[in-house]
Amino acid sequence: MGKPVNLNRFRKDKARAGKKARADENAVKFGRSKAEKDLDRARAEKSRRDLDSHERDE
């Protein structure tokens, strides 16, 4: 005879594994590295500075 299995724990572990798999897929699809985020942030800051430097004085 086999070892008894807690069905609630089995159900929760299965759901947890499914969520982990989905999170890993989303990380591959939508995730960006820290370097990419920093580069985008730096480009946006430079763009804002360039635009501000072209303002006209009245």
N, C-alpha and C positions, 0 to 999 in steps of 0.2 A: 504494500500500500504506500502511496506517495505522501509526501509532506503536505500538511494542510496549508492552504493559501488564503490570505486575507484578501477578499475580493475588492474591498474598498481601497486598500493600498495598491492593488494591481491596477484598478481603474484610474486612480490618481497618478500613478507612475506612467501609465500609458498616455494620459492627457499631457503630463509634463513633458514627456519625450516628444510628443507632437508639437507642442508650443516651441520647444527648443529647436526642432528641425525647421519650423517656419521662421523663427528668428534668425537662424543661420542663413536661410535663403534670402531674407530681406537684407541682411547685412551685406551679402554679395551683390544684390541688385542696387541698393540705394546707399550703401555705406561709402564714406569718403575717408581717406587717411587724414591725419592731423596736418600733414604738409599741404595737402590740397586745400583744406579749410583755411590754413594760414595764408596761402597764396591768394585765395579769393578775397580774404579779409584785407590783405595788403593792397590788392588791385582796387578794391572799392574805396579804401582810404585815399589812395593816390588820385583816383578819379574825382573824389570829393574835393581834395585840396586843389587840383587843377581847375575845377569849376569855380571854386571860391576865389582863386587868384585872378580870374577873368571878370570879376564883378566890376561894374563901373561906379566910380565915386560921383556923388551928386553935389 
